[in-house]
Amino acid sequence: MTDAPTGSASAPQLVRHALTDVWRTVRRADFAIAYCTVVLLVAVVLWFLPDGTRDQVLEDTSTNLANLRDRPFSVLLASAFVISSAGEVLLVLQLLVVLAYAQRFVGRLGALAVGFMGHVGATVFTAMVLTTGIFHGFVNPGVARVDDVGVSYVMATVMGFLTVVVPRRWRWWWIAFVVVYWVGPGFLERNFAAVGHTTALVIGLTVAFVAGRTRQAAGWAGDIPGR
């Protein structure tokens, strides 16, 4: 993320500069483009399947407690490429932008590591919370088979991680924004996805904190190199 031009720049100029920076970042982010393209292609295929078949695919790729117990590795991977509704296409497009910025600053492997860490970490922690809740009678046992697929854990983690490259004067505003964006709805919905989103965001912010400390210790200045 680059600093906006200063001086007497007008609002339209600032918007144009921001959009230009986004376009330049996204078009160079081959990993982000490839991942989001696969997610969208899978979504298109699912939409053309009969309802029963589509529901079965969602059930088989979900990281619910039943699947995590039976085949954890396959569902952890598959669930990150499946979205459950047409409305989530907008989320994938947002993910394309934030993942592109992650790739710009820490490269392909870095962006992959951050996203994968958040997806797996948030999923496992949520599963632990639900298992504990079911054991103690606080959670309905039926939640063990509720579908849980999508890219939201990846996106929440990456947005939290990008804190490390936000200019200092905007950093707390950015943190406030991502907290409201991901944690706020949880107070209204009060479902297990809210636990996952909060966990994913915390993971991203933690990695950003560690990366920031590492930059300071190494005496780096400015933004992290993109390549």
C-alpha positions as CSV (number, residue, x, y, z in Angstrom):
1,M,0.0,0.0,0.0
2,T,1.5,3.3,-1.0
3,D,1.0,6.7,0.5
4,A,-1.5,8.9,-1.2
5,P,-0.1,12.0,-2.9
6,T,0.1,15.0,-0.7
7,G,-0.3,18.7,-1.4
8,S,-3.3,20.2,-3.1
9,A,-4.5,17.0,-4.8
10,S,-8.3,16.9,-5.2
11,A,-10.5,14.0,-4.1
12,P,-10.9,12.8,-7.7
13,Q,-7.1,12.7,-8.1
14,L,-6.7,10.8,-4.8
15,V,-9.3,8.3,-6.0
16,R,-7.7,7.9,-9.4
17,H,-4.3,7.4,-7.8
18,A,-5.7,4.7,-5.5
19,L,-7.5,2.9,-8.3
20,T,-4.4,3.0,-10.4
21,D,-2.3,1.6,-7.6
22,V,-4.9,-1.2,-7.1
23,W,-4.9,-2.1,-10.8
24,R,-1.1,-2.1,-11.0
25,T,-0.9,-4.3,-8.0
26,V,-3.6,-6.8,-9.0
27,R,-2.4,-7.3,-12.6
28,R,1.1,-8.3,-11.4
29,A,-0.2,-10.7,-8.7
30,D,-0.2,-14.0,-10.6
31,F,-0.7,-16.1,-7.4
32,A,-3.7,-14.0,-6.3
33,I,-5.2,-14.1,-9.7
34,A,-4.7,-17.9,-10.1
35,Y,-6.2,-18.7,-6.7
36,C,-9.2,-16.5,-7.1
37,T,-9.8,-17.7,-10.6
38,V,-9.9,-21.3,-9.5
39,V,-12.4,-20.4,-6.7
40,L,-14.6,-18.7,-9.2
41,L,-14.4,-21.5,-11.7
42,V,-15.4,-24.0,-9.0
43,A,-18.3,-21.7,-8.1
44,V,-19.5,-21.7,-11.7
45,V,-19.4,-25.5,-11.9
46,L,-21.3,-25.8,-8.7
47,W,-24.0,-23.4,-9.8
48,F,-24.7,-25.6,-12.9
49,L,-25.0,-28.8,-10.9
50,P,-28.4,-30.1,-9.7
51,D,-29.3,-28.8,-6.2
52,G,-28.8,-32.2,-4.6
53,T,-25.4,-32.7,-6.1
54,R,-24.3,-29.2,-5.2
55,D,-25.4,-29.7,-1.6
56,Q,-23.5,-33.0,-1.5
57,V,-20.3,-31.3,-2.7
58,L,-20.7,-28.6,-0.1
59,E,-21.2,-31.2,2.6
60,D,-18.2,-33.3,1.5
61,T,-15.8,-30.3,1.3
62,S,-17.0,-28.6,4.5
63,T,-14.6,-28.3,7.5
64,N,-17.4,-29.2,9.9
65,L,-16.5,-31.4,12.9
66,A,-17.6,-34.6,11.3
67,N,-15.4,-34.1,8.2
68,L,-12.4,-32.9,10.3
69,R,-12.6,-36.0,12.3
70,D,-12.8,-38.3,9.3
71,R,-10.6,-36.6,6.7
72,P,-9.0,-33.4,8.1
73,F,-6.3,-32.8,5.4
74,S,-8.5,-33.1,2.4
75,V,-11.3,-30.9,3.7
76,L,-8.9,-28.3,5.0
77,L,-7.5,-27.9,1.5
78,A,-10.8,-28.3,-0.5
79,S,-12.8,-25.9,1.6
80,A,-10.6,-23.0,0.7
81,F,-11.6,-23.3,-2.9
82,V,-15.4,-23.6,-2.5
83,I,-17.9,-20.8,-1.8
84,S,-21.5,-21.6,-0.8
85,S,-23.5,-18.8,-2.4
86,A,-23.4,-16.4,-5.4
87,G,-23.1,-13.4,-3.0
88,E,-19.7,-14.6,-2.0
89,V,-18.4,-13.8,-5.4
90,L,-18.0,-10.2,-4.2
91,L,-15.9,-11.5,-1.3
92,V,-13.6,-13.3,-3.8
93,L,-13.1,-10.1,-5.7
94,Q,-12.2,-8.3,-2.5
95,L,-9.9,-11.2,-1.6
96,L,-8.2,-10.7,-5.0
97,V,-7.2,-7.2,-4.1
98,V,-6.0,-7.9,-0.5
99,L,-4.1,-11.0,-1.6
100,A,-2.5,-9.1,-4.4
101,Y,-1.2,-6.6,-2.0
102,A,0.1,-9.4,0.2
103,Q,1.9,-10.9,-2.8
104,R,3.3,-7.4,-3.7
105,F,4.9,-7.0,-0.3
106,V,6.0,-10.5,0.7
107,G,5.9,-12.5,-2.5
108,R,4.0,-15.5,-3.6
109,L,5.2,-17.9,-0.9
110,G,4.7,-15.3,1.8
111,A,1.1,-14.6,0.7
112,L,0.4,-18.3,0.5
113,A,1.9,-18.9,4.0
114,V,-0.1,-16.2,5.6
115,G,-3.4,-17.2,4.0
116,F,-2.9,-20.9,4.7
117,M,-1.9,-20.2,8.3
118,G,-5.1,-18.2,8.8
119,H,-7.4,-20.7,7.1
120,V,-6.1,-23.7,9.0
121,G,-5.5,-21.9,12.3
122,A,-9.0,-20.4,12.4
123,T,-10.7,-23.6,11.3
124,V,-8.9,-25.7,13.9
125,F,-9.5,-23.2,16.7
126,T,-13.2,-23.0,15.8
127,A,-13.4,-26.7,15.8
128,M,-11.9,-26.8,19.3
129,V,-14.4,-24.3,20.6
130,L,-17.3,-26.1,19.1
131,T,-16.1,-29.5,20.4
132,T,-15.7,-28.0,23.9
133,G,-19.2,-26.4,23.7
134,I,-20.8,-29.6,22.6
135,F,-19.1,-31.6,25.3
136,H,-20.3,-29.2,28.0
137,G,-23.8,-28.8,26.5
138,F,-23.4,-25.2,25.5
139,V,-23.6,-26.0,21.7
140,N,-26.2,-28.0,19.9
141,P,-24.6,-31.3,18.7
142,G,-26.2,-30.7,15.3
143,V,-23.6,-28.0,14.5
144,A,-21.1,-30.8,14.0
145,R,-22.4,-31.2,10.4
146,V,-23.1,-27.6,9.5
147,D,-21.4,-26.6,6.2
148,D,-18.3,-24.4,6.6
149,V,-16.6,-23.6,3.4
150,G,-15.2,-20.4,1.8
151,V,-12.4,-17.9,1.6
152,S,-13.4,-15.6,4.4
153,Y,-10.8,-17.0,6.9
154,V,-8.0,-16.4,4.3
155,M,-9.2,-12.9,3.6
156,A,-9.5,-11.9,7.3
157,T,-6.0,-13.2,8.0
158,V,-4.5,-11.4,5.0
159,M,-6.3,-8.1,5.9
160,G,-4.9,-8.3,9.4
161,F,-1.4,-9.0,8.1
162,L,-1.5,-6.0,5.7
163,T,-1.4,-3.8,8.8
164,V,2.4,-4.1,8.7
165,V,2.6,-2.2,5.4
166,V,-0.1,0.4,6.1
167,P,1.6,3.9,6.6
168,R,2.0,4.6,10.3
169,R,-0.4,7.5,10.4
170,W,-3.2,5.4,9.0
171,R,-2.4,2.2,10.9
172,W,-4.8,2.5,13.8
173,W,-7.6,3.5,11.4
174,W,-6.9,0.4,9.4
175,I,-7.0,-1.8,12.5
176,A,-10.3,-0.2,13.6
177,F,-11.7,-0.9,10.1
178,V,-10.8,-4.5,9.9
179,V,-12.0,-5.2,13.4
180,V,-15.4,-3.6,12.7
181,Y,-15.5,-5.4,9.3
182,W,-14.8,-8.9,10.7
183,V,-15.6,-8.9,14.4
184,G,-18.6,-6.5,14.3
185,P,-21.1,-8.8,12.5
186,G,-20.3,-11.5,15.0
187,F,-22.0,-9.6,17.8
188,L,-25.2,-9.7,15.7
189,E,-25.0,-13.2,14.1
190,R,-23.5,-15.0,17.2
191,N,-22.6,-18.1,15.1
192,F,-19.4,-20.2,14.9
193,A,-18.3,-18.4,11.7
194,A,-17.9,-15.3,13.9
195,V,-15.4,-17.2,16.1
196,G,-13.5,-18.2,12.9
197,H,-13.4,-14.7,11.5
198,T,-12.2,-13.2,14.8
199,T,-9.5,-15.9,15.1
200,A,-8.3,-15.5,11.5
201,L,-8.0,-11.7,12.1
202,V,-6.1,-12.2,15.3
203,I,-3.7,-14.5,13.5
204,G,-3.1,-11.9,10.7
205,L,-2.6,-9.1,13.2
206,T,-0.2,-11.3,15.2
207,V,1.9,-12.1,12.1
208,A,1.9,-8.4,11.2
209,F,3.2,-7.5,14.7
210,V,5.9,-10.1,14.5
211,A,6.9,-9.0,10.9
212,G,6.9,-5.4,12.0
213,R,9.3,-6.2,15.0
214,T,11.5,-8.2,12.6
215,R,11.7,-5.2,10.3
216,Q,12.7,-2.9,13.1
217,A,15.3,-5.4,14.4
218,A,16.8,-5.8,11.0
219,G,16.9,-2.0,10.4
220,W,14.7,-2.1,7.4
221,A,13.1,1.1,6.2
222,G,10.1,1.8,4.1
223,D,7.8,-0.9,2.7
224,I,8.7,-4.6,2.5
225,P,10.1,-5.5,-0.9
226,G,7.5,-6.9,-3.2
227,R,9.6,-9.4,-5.0
